[in-house]
């Protein structure tokens, strides 16, 4: 008879530690949700609690009072995030590929040119004037194009990943008669899926959370993104809290604190679902076995 296996104590400790760590990561989200469905007076009296003294959906009712405007802003944000992120990743990859190619002349000078943008920028006024001259006002392009001026950090991240790929891939493709465009799209980009997925997540987060472009470039209410609409709702609630109580009327306490948490719950949903889908690319080694011999 085979001897019974002894329990692996270290494995139990690892699982216990990971379980506790996952619980610690989950608690802030649970607390945020519980505060969002708490009564405002109980929050003021007792602070944030996992189990509210009184439950209330007033925060969500206040947010959704805007109705069609909130749904329209959701659509605008989803469209801008999807289109802008894909285009930004494509532009970033196309900028990184020549900088990772040793045969490109002056690629060191070009890298320095991009690196300078990480240290200095032209300022807000030149940026605004350039957007006005390009017609980036009161249209969806005003919410997409400014974000396409890709982040140099993301570009260097993709370039470093491309430089780690075996040079034999490019050399063998050249020998088979492929040009750089074909090599980039048929060989390098498929192998760069892990880093491109990471960069895609960075851009998606930036587009999803962006409200600054709407403040500066958009006046049409039908083009307001979700974050800007929620920002205006929260500002109105805080303004109501600053008003003095009126006469013999029953004082109404606007859900300021619970509304803050409700806006987090409303906006975080799509991004939370995006993380698990992209996470599998972070650790996936797609270049193993791509070069033989």
Buried (B, 14 or more C-beta within 10 A) or exposed (E): EEEEEEEEEEEEEEEEEEEEEEEEEEEEEEBBBBBBBBBBEBBEEEEBEEEBEEEBBBBBEBBBEBEEBBEBBBEBBBBBBEBBBEBBBBBBBBBBBBBBBEEEEEBEEBBEEBEEBEEEEEEEEEBBEEBEEEEBBEBBBBBBBBBBEBBBEBBBBBBEBBEEBEEEBBEBBEEEEBEBEEBBBEBBBEBBEBBBBBBBBBBBBBBBBBBEBBEBBBEEEEBBBBBBBBBBBBEEBEEBEEEEEEEEEEEEBBBBBBBBBBBBBBBEEBBEEBEEEBEEBEEEEEBEEBEEE
